[in-house]
Structure formats: C-alpha cells, structure tokens
Amino acid sequence: MIGAALRRAGLDLGLIAVAVLLQVAQFSPDWIEADYANGVYAGLERTCVPLANALPFTLADGLIIVAAAGLVAFWVVRLRCGTETWYARLGWTILRTAAVAACIVVWFDAAWALNYRRVPVTARVAFDPARLTGANVSAFSRDIVTALNAAAPPAHADHATPDELRAKLAAAFAPVAARLGDRYSVTVSRPKITLLDWWFEAAGIGGSWVPFTYETVVNADLLPFERPFAIAHEWGHVAGFGAESDANFIGAITTLRSTDPLIRYSGLFWAYGFLPDTDRRRFPVSRLVAADLAAAQRRFLRGYNPRLFDLQWFLYDKYLRANRVTAGVASYSLFVQLLVGTPRDRDGLPLTKPDGETGAARSPYRSGELRPA
C-alpha cells in the first residue's frame, strides 16, 4: 500500500525535489553571466518581450485570473469527488498543489530569477567606498538639488508624446545595460496598466516587471515626471538585473544621462527622495519643485492603505531575502551610495572595474578612452 502511494506521488514529489534542488544549487558566476544571463535569458528576452509588446492588453492579468480560477476549481473538484476518505483527498490535493507550485518556481527561475545570482552592479563598476565621505555625500546632495531646481522649468515645458519619451528613454538606457555586462541588445518592454492597479496604489508600488509574461506594468496614477524613472527602473530588471539597488542605479544613470528635460528631471526627482534628510533640509528646492513634491505626495496618499502597504513590503522583503538580496527592501536606497561612490565618464556612464576582477564588463580604464566625471 505504501509502495502504491509512493508510485502515485512519484511525479509530484519529483517536481518538488527539482524545485528545492534548484533553490539550493550553486552555479558558477561565469556560467550565470555567460550562459544564462547572456545566453538562455537573452534569447527568451529578445523573443518574448516583442510578443508581449504586441499585445494591446496585459497578459499577466489574464494569467492571474485563469490561475486563480483554476486553483479554486481544482480544489473544489478534488475535495468533492472520489471514493477516498476526505482526509486522503485533502492530502493528495495539497500534494498536487505543491507540485504545481514547484513547476511555477522552476518556470520562474528558468525564465528570469536566476539573474538574482549575477554579480551585483557594485562588483562591476569602479565603486570605491572611500568616496562615501560626509563631504562627498553633501556635495552630491547639493548638486542634485541645484540640478533639480534648474531642470524643473524645461521639464514642465516638455510636450513630447509617450512614444517619443519611450524612444528617448530607450536610447539612454541601451548603453547603460551594455556597460554593465549585457552583451546583447535588450528589447525594452512597453509599459502597460494592470487590473491590479488598485493594489499598486494602495501598496505604494510604482511598477513591476512580470517575468512570467515578459511585461512591464506601471502605476496608472504616476505623474508625468515620475514615470520615466519608474520605467527605467523596471527596464533594469528586463535587462536581467534582479537587485532593487541595481535597478534603481540603472534607472538613475539612464534618466540622468538623458538629454530630454522631462526624463532627466524624473531621475533628479527620484534621487532627491533618497537623499539624507539633513541635506534635504539644508538645500532648499524651488517653488516649482516643492509643488511637484506636494503633488507626488497627494498622488501617493490618494489610494494609500497602510495595512496593505505594510503587508506588501513585508512580503516583498522576505521574497528579496529568499532570492539572495540580503538587504531586502532596504536595497532600494543603496543606489545613492553607488552614485556617490562610482565615477562616470563624459557620457554619464559608470566606469567599470578592470577585466578579470568580476568577469562582468570590460574596463574603460584600459583603452584610455574615458576619464572620471
């Protein structure tokens, strides 16, 4: 009887074992970088993102609806039908549900999540912790505020269409992804709106990359000067960088190096929000910037639900830590340290470490073509 039960459960247990082994397996950083991020994932990204972009709707919404309805129907049918005892039916239903969850985990890892095991951006760029002095951070804050005040008027006069802004943002983004180690042309995803937008507003989510459907969804309520940075951040994930600090750094570098006033203002606006409180009190913003900060605060509070907010970020913190992002949600703010501690070239791109130190990006120092900003 036990043997028959094990044979019946063999496939389910096998799927669960594969998922567990995948989580604990140790992969070579070189394999992750060359064969997965720039191999398997690159092929999937270049194939699936254009297909998702062509859809006029958000495929992830349909996937969620079908998965939820299927799960409910499966449990109802399994528990109500059959000749076994109720406890036996419950046990088999739980086991099969766990096996399906294991399949989703394997799909998630293969489709994108192995990117969490890439060498972090901190180890790729010429980041020097010695640059993180109080004086340097204060000078960085002053420069951000000065540039923010100067950029506000032309940003508000920018009347480019969403498609034009997306094209300009993509042009600024592509060299950043290449500099940080992507050896293929990343296809940027078209921002979409989700049926779960109410959750985004309640939980304070600006956007999300959905690797199951290769789509980027953004909060529909974001203000025009908030959108470019939020999109560039998600494109950092599209490019195969999992850590939020890495995606924020990519979003910041992308927007700050753009020649479009609104895109650049968006990067400065988000960077300002992560500056030390003492510096934000010390360096005043203009009336126009202050009005934008107030508008963003009103936008945030309009749909804000403190319980859902706390739940969302508690669960996401656990998720990040489970995927080897040890700082959890605190990693969002680490990009400011990267900006202060990393020199950039005349094009606003970060300088990288010499070849062989990380196995990631080529060093600009060797050619002599670049100089620190």
Buried (B, 14 or more C-beta within 10 A) or exposed (E): EEEEEEEEBEEBBEBBEBBEEBEEEEEEBEEBBBBBBBBEBBEBBEEBBEEBBEEEEBBBBEBBEEEEEEEEEBBEEBEEEEEEEEEEBBBBBEBBBBBBBBBEBBBBBBBBBBBBBBBBBBBBBBBEEEBBEEEEBBEBBBEBBEBBBBBBEEBBEBEBEEEEBBEBBBBBBBBBBBBBBBBBEBBBBBBBBBBBBEBBBBBBBBBBBBBBBBBBBBBEBBBBBBBBBBBBBBBBBBBBBBBBBBBBBBBBBBBBBBEBBBBBBBBBBBBBEBBBEEBBEEBEBBEBBEEBBEEBEEBBEEBBBEEBBEEBBEEBBEEBBEBEBEBBBEBBBBBBBBBBBBBBBEEBBBBBBEEEBBBBBBBBBEEEEBEEE
